[in-house]
Amino acid sequence: MRFLLVDESREFRDALSRVLRARWPAAEIEHWDPRERGQPGSALASRSYTAVLLDTRPGGKDGFAWAAEIRREPKAPPVILLSAEGGDALALKAASVGAAELLRKGTVADGRFVRSLESTLRAIQARTQAAGATADAQAGPPAASSPSTPPQDAAPLVPGYRVLNLIGQGGMARVYLAERESDGGPAVVKMLDPSLRNDQVFYKRFVQEYKLIASIHDEHVVRIFDQGLTGQHPYIAMEYLPGGTLAARIHEGIAPDAALRIAAEIARALEAIHAHGIVHRDLKPANILFRANGKAAIVDFGLSKDLGATTQLTLHGQLLSTPQYMSPEQCLGQRVDARSDLYGLGAVFYEMLTGRKLFESDTHMGLMTLHLQGAVPRLPANLAQYQPILERLVAKNRERRYQSAREFIAALPA
């Protein structure tokens, strides 16, 4: 690890150095005072830095412009901007100049900074490895390609949006941070993975996500802006939720009263989608994000089921939901209803309270067996007051669970 810290405050550089060395004892850390040395130049490309940590106002100058200049060099190191402030506008501006991330200075002392930095460095490494693999695969004679099928690592052209950078990737889709051309506001563009574009089952499931939630307007459900095709690629444009995932907050630790509040907000989201005849079927911490105001919202409806639809999109013999959060009826392949999502909420609630999964096993079959037969874990004595709530949420027999999200909300302590 080798970092360059560009900030006019020696005190801040020293504090950040201590945090970095506590996490990476062998790290090489170079300080750069912009008031004395000016702007880091193109020579950075030859220094093999893991990352340049750059203040957004170095010596009173424009750190965003400095970042853009650094990143113009083909072999430039990643730039992570440091700001005393946050928000969508600054995050978008950072992405637009090629910065890998914008991190808040105020989080250095409490541990959040280094966790965010670790996550960013892992993402950078994954993108670098993916780019290298793509380059290796293309090292032979170039094959003819269709103009409607861009390279997988290229930013797609989406009508009405300016795509900034890739922020996530799964087996079914790629997710990009984007900017709406109409007003410059932030958005997220989700595109079907090119390798799956001819798979009709996956295509239908992807398009279904838009149809199921486009008409729902609730603060605890992600908003959908648009849906369409660009070239051969179907896409969904949705709102950008800047507050991070519930998975990240669980990693940091959640107070019991906060866990109960978040559970209630998730339940309100479930109430909204269940009212439209929709079951999410894949409720988990990674699919729960936070708005700038701290409110939780559920996302990723790719596995949702419209209870009024007759189309069966589940592949025979293929496990689609996440095993740690599957209800017993999902494990058995039975028909699901709203109470299956409440079981998932119970598994998430337990994880918020304890930091551990409801059940642990080395195999999917072992997890499903525990969902079907395993005893509900006992909460520690200081959390015992939540045991009855947990027991009803994750009851094996769905008839013994809360029968609706509204019933669960009504039963919560005031």
C-alpha positions in Angstrom: 0.0 0.0 0.0 1.2 3.5 -0.9 -0.8 6.6 -0.4 -0.3 10.3 -1.2 -2.1 12.7 1.1 -2.8 16.1 -0.4 -4.1 18.4 2.2 -3.0 21.8 3.5 -3.7 20.8 7.2 -0.7 19.0 8.7 -2.9 18.0 11.7 -5.4 16.3 9.3 -2.7 14.6 7.4 -1.2 13.3 10.6 -4.6 12.0 11.9 -5.3 10.3 8.6 -1.8 8.7 8.5 -2.5 7.2 12.0 -5.7 5.7 10.7 -4.2 4.3 7.6 -1.2 2.8 9.5 -3.5 1.3 12.1 -5.2 -0.6 9.2 -2.2 -1.2 7.0 0.9 -1.1 9.2 3.3 -1.5 6.3 1.7 1.3 4.2 4.0 3.9 2.8 2.4 7.4 3.3 3.7 10.5 1.6 2.4 14.0 2.7 1.9 16.8 0.2 1.2 20.3 1.4 -0.4 22.1 -1.6 0.4 25.5 -0.2 4.2 24.7 -0.4 4.3 22.3 -3.4 1.4 23.4 -5.5 -0.5 20.9 -7.7 0.6 17.2 -8.0 1.5 16.7 -11.7 1.6 14.0 -14.3 4.7 12.5 -12.6 2.3 10.8 -10.2 1.8 8.1 -12.9 5.3 6.8 -12.3 5.1 6.6 -8.5 2.8 3.5 -8.2 0.5 5.0 -5.6 -2.4 2.8 -4.4 -4.4 6.0 -4.2 -4.1 9.7 -4.1 -6.2 11.1 -1.2 -6.9 14.7 -2.3 -8.7 17.5 -0.5 -11.5 19.2 -2.5 -10.1 22.6 -1.6 -6.3 22.1 -1.5 -4.7 25.4 -0.5 -7.9 27.2 -1.5 -7.7 25.7 -5.1 -10.2 23.5 -7.0 -9.5 19.9 -6.0 -12.0 18.6 -8.5 -10.0 20.3 -11.3 -6.8 18.8 -9.9 -8.4 15.3 -9.8 -9.5 15.7 -13.5 -6.0 16.7 -14.5 -4.4 13.7 -12.7 -6.9 11.3 -14.2 -6.2 12.5 -17.7 -2.9 10.6 -17.6 -3.5 7.0 -18.8 -1.5 5.4 -16.0 -2.6 7.8 -13.2 -3.3 6.4 -9.8 -6.9 6.4 -8.5 -8.0 9.6 -6.9 -10.2 9.7 -3.8 -11.5 13.1 -3.0 -11.8 14.2 0.7 -14.5 16.7 1.6 -15.8 18.3 4.8 -19.3 18.1 3.2 -21.2 15.4 1.4 -24.4 15.1 -0.7 -25.5 14.0 -4.2 -24.1 17.0 -6.0 -20.6 16.6 -4.7 -20.7 12.8 -5.3 -21.8 13.4 -8.9 -19.1 16.1 -9.4 -16.5 13.7 -8.1 -17.6 10.9 -10.4 -17.7 13.3 -13.4 -14.0 14.2 -13.0 -12.9 10.6 -12.7 -12.5 10.3 -8.9 -13.0 6.8 -7.5 -14.9 8.1 -4.5 -15.8 11.1 -2.4 -15.2 10.5 1.4 -16.2 12.7 4.3 -13.3 14.0 6.4 -15.5 13.9 9.5 -15.6 10.1 9.4 -11.9 9.7 9.9 -12.0 9.5 13.7 -14.9 7.0 14.1 -13.8 4.2 11.8 -16.3 4.8 9.0 -13.6 6.4 6.8 -11.3 3.4 6.7 -14.2 1.0 6.1 -15.4 3.2 3.2 -11.8 3.4 1.9 -11.4 -0.4 2.1 -14.6 -0.8 0.1 -13.4 1.7 -2.5 -10.0 0.1 -2.9 -11.6 -3.4 -3.3 -13.9 -1.9 -6.1 -10.9 -0.3 -7.8 -9.0 -3.6 -7.7 -12.0 -5.5 -9.1 -12.4 -3.1 -11.9 -8.6 -3.3 -12.7 -8.7 -7.1 -12.7 -11.8 -7.1 -15.0 -10.1 -4.6 -17.4 -7.0 -6.8 -17.5 -9.1 -9.9 -18.2 -10.9 -8.0 -21.0 -7.6 -6.9 -22.4 -6.1 -10.4 -22.3 -9.2 -11.8 -24.0 -8.9 -9.2 -26.8 -5.1 -9.6 -27.3 -5.6 -11.7 -30.4 -6.8 -10.4 -33.8 -9.8 -8.1 -33.3 -13.1 -9.6 -34.1 -15.8 -7.6 -35.9 -18.4 -6.2 -33.5 -21.9 -4.8 -33.8 -22.1 -1.1 -33.3 -25.1 -1.6 -31.1 -23.1 -3.8 -28.7 -20.4 -1.6 -26.9 -17.5 -3.2 -25.0 -18.5 -4.4 -21.6 -16.3 -1.9 -19.8 -17.5 1.1 -21.9 -20.1 3.5 -20.4 -23.3 2.9 -22.2 -25.3 5.6 -24.1 -28.7 6.0 -22.5 -31.2 8.5 -23.9 -31.7 11.4 -21.4 -28.9 10.4 -19.1 -25.1 11.0 -18.9 -23.6 7.8 -17.6 -20.6 8.6 -15.2 -19.2 5.3 -14.0 -19.9 1.7 -13.0 -20.8 1.4 -9.4 -22.0 -2.2 -9.1 -22.2 -5.5 -11.0 -24.1 -8.8 -10.4 -24.9 -11.9 -12.3 -27.9 -10.3 -14.0 -27.1 -6.6 -14.5 -24.6 -3.8 -14.3 -25.4 -0.6 -12.3 -24.1 2.8 -13.2 -24.1 6.2 -11.6 -25.6 8.7 -14.0 -26.8 12.3 -14.3 -30.2 13.3 -15.8 -29.7 15.6 -18.8 -32.9 17.4 -18.1 -31.9 18.9 -14.7 -28.5 17.5 -13.8 -29.9 15.4 -10.9 -28.4 12.1 -9.9 -29.8 8.8 -11.1 -28.8 5.1 -11.2 -29.0 3.2 -14.5 -29.4 -0.6 -14.3 -28.6 -2.5 -17.5 -29.0 -6.1 -18.4 -25.7 -7.8 -18.6 -24.7 -8.2 -22.3 -24.1 -11.9 -21.9 -27.7 -12.4 -20.8 -29.5 -10.2 -23.3 -30.6 -13.2 -25.4 -31.9 -15.2 -22.4 -35.6 -14.7 -22.5 -36.2 -15.7 -18.9 -33.7 -13.2 -17.5 -34.9 -10.6 -20.0 -38.5 -11.0 -18.8 -37.4 -10.8 -15.2 -35.4 -7.7 -15.8 -38.3 -5.8 -17.6 -40.7 -7.1 -15.0 -38.9 -5.0 -12.3 -40.0 -1.8 -14.0 -43.6 -2.9 -14.6 -44.0 -4.0 -10.9 -42.8 -0.8 -9.2 -43.1 2.1 -11.6 -46.6 3.0 -10.3 -45.6 2.8 -6.6 -44.9 6.2 -4.9 -43.7 5.6 -1.4 -40.7 7.1 0.5 -39.6 3.7 1.4 -39.6 2.3 -2.1 -37.0 3.3 -4.7 -38.5 5.6 -7.5 -38.3 4.5 -11.1 -37.7 7.3 -13.6 -37.6 5.5 -16.9 -37.3 2.2 -18.8 -36.3 1.4 -22.3 -33.8 0.0 -24.7 -30.4 1.3 -25.8 -29.1 -0.7 -28.6 -29.9 -4.3 -27.6 -29.6 -3.5 -23.9 -32.8 -3.0 -21.8 -32.3 -0.5 -19.0 -34.0 0.9 -15.9 -33.3 4.4 -14.6 -34.0 5.0 -11.0 -33.3 7.4 -8.2 -29.9 7.5 -6.5 -29.9 6.7 -2.8 -26.8 8.2 -1.3 -27.0 6.8 2.2 -25.4 3.4 1.6 -26.7 0.0 2.3 -28.1 -1.6 5.4 -25.4 -4.3 5.0 -22.8 -1.6 5.6 -24.6 -0.2 8.7 -24.9 -3.7 10.2 -21.1 -4.0 9.7 -20.7 -0.8 11.7 -23.2 -1.8 14.4 -26.8 -0.7 14.9 -28.4 0.3 18.2 -31.5 -1.8 19.1 -33.9 1.2 18.9 -32.4 2.1 15.5 -32.9 -1.5 14.4 -36.5 -1.4 15.4 -37.1 1.9 13.6 -35.4 0.6 10.4 -37.5 -2.6 10.6 -40.7 -0.5 10.8 -39.6 1.5 7.7 -38.9 -1.7 5.8 -42.4 -2.9 6.9 -43.9 0.3 5.5 -42.2 -0.4 2.2 -43.5 -4.0 2.2 -47.0 -2.7 3.0 -46.8 -0.4 -0.1 -45.7 -3.2 -2.5 -48.0 -5.8 -1.0 -51.0 -3.5 -1.5 -50.1 -3.7 -5.3 -50.1 -7.5 -5.1 -46.3 -7.7 -5.2 -44.0 -9.9 -3.1 -40.3 -8.9 -3.1 -39.0 -12.5 -2.4 -35.3 -11.4 -1.9 -35.4 -9.0 1.0 -31.8 -8.7 2.5 -29.5 -6.0 3.8 -27.9 -5.4 0.5 -31.3 -4.5 -1.0 -32.1 -1.9 1.6 -30.6 1.5 1.0 -30.9 4.9 2.7 -31.9 8.3 1.5 -30.0 11.4 2.4 -32.5 12.1 5.2 -31.7 8.7 6.7 -35.0 6.9 5.7 -34.7 3.3 4.5 -35.9 2.3 1.1 -36.0 -1.2 -0.6 -34.6 -1.7 -4.0 -33.9 -4.5 -6.5 -37.2 -6.1 -7.5 -35.7 -8.4 -10.1 -37.0 -11.5 -8.3 -40.4 -10.0 -7.3 -43.6 -11.8 -8.0 -46.8 -10.3 -9.2 -49.4 -12.4 -7.5 -51.8 -11.7 -10.3 -49.5 -12.9 -13.0 -49.5 -16.4 -14.5 -46.0 -16.3 -16.0 -43.5 -18.5 -14.1 -40.0 -17.0 -14.2 -38.4 -19.4 -11.8 -35.9 -21.7 -13.5 -36.4 -25.4 -12.6 -33.8 -26.5 -10.1 -32.2 -23.1 -9.9 -31.9 -21.2 -6.5 -32.8 -17.6 -7.2 -33.3 -16.0 -3.8 -30.6 -15.5 -1.2 -30.5 -18.6 1.1 -29.8 -16.7 4.4 -33.2 -14.9 4.1 -35.5 -17.5 2.4 -38.7 -18.4 4.1 -39.5 -22.1 4.7 -42.1 -22.1 1.9 -39.5 -20.7 -0.5 -37.2 -23.5 0.5 -39.9 -26.0 -0.3 -40.7 -24.3 -3.6 -44.3 -23.5 -2.4 -46.4 -20.6 -3.4 -45.2 -17.4 -1.7 -47.2 -14.5 -0.3 -46.7 -11.4 1.7 -45.8 -13.4 4.8 -42.7 -14.7 3.0 -41.3 -11.2 3.0 -42.1 -10.8 6.7 -39.9 -13.9 7.3 -37.2 -12.2 5.4 -37.7 -9.1 7.5 -37.3 -11.2 10.6 -34.0 -12.5 9.4 -32.8 -9.0 8.6 -34.1 -7.8 12.0 -32.1 -10.5 13.8 -29.0 -9.5 11.8 -29.4 -5.8 12.7 -29.7 -6.7 16.4 -26.8 -9.1 16.6 -24.6 -8.5 13.6 -25.0 -12.3 12.8 -27.0 -14.2 10.3 -30.2 -15.9 11.5 -28.8 -19.2 10.5 -25.3 -20.2 9.4 -24.2 -23.2 7.3 -21.5 -24.0 4.8 -24.0 -25.2 2.2 -27.3 -23.9 0.7 -28.9 -27.2 1.6 -27.8 -26.8 5.2 -29.3 -23.3 5.3 -32.6 -24.4 3.9 -32.8 -27.3 6.4 -32.3 -24.8 9.2 -35.0 -22.5 7.9 -37.3 -25.5 7.8 -36.3 -27.2 11.1 -33.9 -25.1 13.1 -34.9 -23.5 16.4 -35.1 -19.7 16.4 -31.9 -18.4 18.0 -32.3 -16.8 21.4 -31.3 -13.2 21.6 -28.9 -12.0 24.4 -30.4 -11.0 27.7 -30.1 -7.3 26.9 -32.2 -7.8 23.7 -34.7 -10.3 25.2 -37.5 -7.8 24.9 -37.3 -8.3 21.1 -37.6 -12.1 21.2 -41.4 -12.3 20.9 -41.3 -10.0 17.8 -38.5 -12.1 16.2 -40.4 -15.4 17.0 -43.5 -14.2 15.2 -41.6 -12.8 12.2 -39.7 -16.1 11.6 -42.3 -18.6 12.6 -41.9 -21.8 10.5 -45.7 -21.9 9.9 -46.7 -18.8 8.1 -50.1 -18.9 9.8 -48.3 -18.1 13.1 -46.4 -15.1 11.7 -47.7 -11.5 11.5 -50.3 -11.8 8.7 -49.4 -8.5 7.2 -46.8 -5.7 7.4 -49.5 -3.5 8.8 -50.1 -5.9 11.7 -46.4 -6.0 12.4 -46.2 -2.2 12.5 -49.2 -2.0 14.8 -47.6 -4.5 17.2 -44.4 -2.5 17.7 -43.8 -0.8 21.0 -44.5 2.9 20.9 
